[in-house]
C-alpha cells in the first residue's frame, strides 16, 4: 500500500487499531478540545471556521450544444463496487446515452492513487480530486472527539472551500453546465455557493439524516455532526428542482422534515439483469461443488452475505457470526469489505470471511451458493446486493428492513426477525423446487432493471432541469 494511502487509511475509522487504543485517542482528543476551546462542539466549530471562505457566485447556465450535466459525488463512481457508486454510475450512464447530452462526474477521494480524469463511457467522464493532507487532518480533528465513524463525506460538505483543486474543477465544470446532479447531498453546499440558481437534481438514494443518526455516536460531537447533516440535506432537498429517492419510505421520511420540491419521484435501485446469470437446479449444485473445492470448504449447503465495509453491513456480519453455531451443517460465507473489519477474535468454524472479492469470484458465489442473507437492522434506501441475489436465482432470507424498496412477497423473499435468521435459513433449504428463485428473477426483471430505471430518470430530468 503506497505511503500516502496508508497514512489516509490510518486516519480513517477503518484502520484496524485495537479498541483500547481507539478509546484512548478519542478521550485525549476530547480533553484537548475542551482545554483549547472550552467544549468539544466549540473545537469542532473552530476547525470548520479555519477553512478559507469564498465569495458566492451566480450560476451562468450554459445553453451550448451538447448540453452538459455535472454529477457531484463525495466518492468516486469508478470503480463502481458498491451500492452508491453503482447507482450513481448507472443514472449518469443513462443520461450520457442521450445524443444531446454530455455528463461529467466530479468526485472526491481520500486515496491519491484514485485521483485523475477517466473516461467512463461515450460522453461520460469522471474527474476525481484527492483530498489534501491538510483537509484530512481537519476531518480527523472533527472525527476523533465524536467517535469511531468515518465522516469523510460530512468533512467535504463542511470544508470543501479548503480544497483549492476541487474548487477550481467544480467552478469550471459548473460554468459549462446546464444542470447539476447531487449523487449525495454533501457537495450541495459547494454547488449552491459556486453556482447559485443552477437547476439541481437531488438524488437522495439514502435519507442521510436517518442513516447518520443511526451510525454516529450519541456524544456531543456525534450530535453536532447529525445537526450538520440535517442542515446539509435540508438545503439540498429544498433547493432542488427535482428530488429522486430509492423508496416510498424515504420520500415520506424526508417529507416529514423538509419542504419537498413540486417535482419528486421514486427512482428505485436496480441491477443490470443481462450481466447476472440466472442459475438454478443441477447447474447451481455443480457450481456449489466447485466453490467448495476452490475455497476448501466442508461439504454442505452454502449461505452467502455480501457487503462493503459500511456500518450496517458490519453489524449484519456480526449477527450472522453470532447465530451460525445454531446451524452447524451450513457454511456461512461473508464476502466484501465488511468481513475484514468485523472486530471479532475468532469466527465460528462454519463462518468464512472472504474479505474483498473480485468480480469473478462474486459471480461464482452468486451462481453457486444455496441461499442469500440480508439481515439488515439499520440503514436507508434499498439494497443493491438484495437485487443481485434475486437476479441470480438465489433464494433470500431477509429482515423486513433489509427488503425495503422491494415487494418481498412478489419476489419470493422469506422475511424473518433478526434472531430467527439461522432457523429461517434451514427452513429455506428444506423447501423443494425453485419457485422462490424464479419469482425473484422475474420481479427484478420487471421492476428493478437499470435500463428501464435509467429511462425513467432521464424523462424526469428532461421534464424539469432540462426543459
C-alpha positions, 0 to 999 in steps of 0.5 A: 500500500503506497505511503500516502494511502496508508497514512489516509487509511490510518486516519480513517475509522477503518484502520484496524487499531485495537479498541483500547487504543481507539478509546484512548485517542478519542478521550485525549482528543476530547480533553484537548478540545475542551482545554483549547476551546472550552467544549468539544462542539466549540473545537469542532466549530473552530476547525470548520471556521479555519477553512478559507471562505469564498465569495458566492457566485451566480450560476451562468447556465450554459445553453451550448450544444451538447448540453452538459450535466455535472454529477457531484459525488463525495466518492468516486463512481469508478470503480463502481463496487458498491451500492452508491457508486453503482447507482450513481454510475448507472443514472449518469450512464443513462443520461450520457446515452442521450445524443444531446447530452454530455455528463461529467462526474466530479468526485472526491477521494481520500486515496491519491492513487484514485485521483485523475480524469477517466473516461467512463463511457461515450460522453461520460467522464469522471474527474476525481480530486484527492483530498489534501493532507491538510483537509484530512487532518481537519476531518480527523480533528472533527472525527476523533472527539465524536467517535469511531465513524468515518465522516469523510463525506460530512468533512467535504460538505463542511470544508470543501472551500479548503480544497483549492483543486476541487474548487477550481474543477467544480467552478469550471465544470459548473460554468459549462453546465446546464444542470447539476446532479447531487449523487449525495447531498454533501457537495450541495453546499459547494454547488449552491455557493459556486453556482447559485440558481443552477437547476439541481437534481437531488438524488437522495438514494439514502435519507442521510439524516436517518442513516447518520443518526443511526451510525454516529455516536450519541456524544456531543460531537456525534450530535453536532455532526447529525445537526450538520447533516440535517442542515446539509440535506435540508438545503439540498432537498429544498433547493432542488428542482427535482428530488429522486429517492430509492423508496416510498419510505424515504420520500415520506421520511424526508417529507416529514422534515423538509419542504419537498420540491413540486417535482419528486419521484421514486427512482428505485435501485436496480441491477443490470439483469443481462450481466447476472446469470440466472442459475438454478437446479443441477447447474447451481449444485455443480457450481456449489461443488466447485466453490467448495473445492476452490475455497476448501470448504466442508461439504454442505449447503452454502449461505452467502452475505455480501457487503462493503465495509459500511456500518450496517453491513458490519453489524449484519456480519456480526449477527450472522457470526453470532447465530451460525453455531445454531446451524452447524451443517451450513457454511456461512460465507461473508464476502466484501469489505465488511468481513475484514473489519468485523472486530471479532477474535475468532469466527465460528468454524462454519463462518468464512470471511472472504474479505474483498472479492473480485468480480469473478469470484462474486459471480461464482458465489452468486451462481453457486451458493444455496441461499442469500442473507440480508439481515439488515437492522439499520440503514436507508434506501434499498439494497443493491446486493438484495437485487443481485441475489434475486437476479441470480436465482438465489433464494433470500432470507431477509429482515423486513428492513433489509427488503425495503424498496422491494415487494418481498412477497412478489419476489419470493423473499422469506422475511424473518426477525433478526434472531430467527435468521439461522432457523429461517435459513434451514427452513429455506433449504428444506423447501423443494423446487425453485419457485422462490428463485424464479419469482425473484428473477422475474420481479427484478426483471420487471421492476428493478432493471437499470435500463428501464430505471435509467429511462425513467430518470432521464424523462424526469430530468428532461421534464424539469432541469432540462426543459 
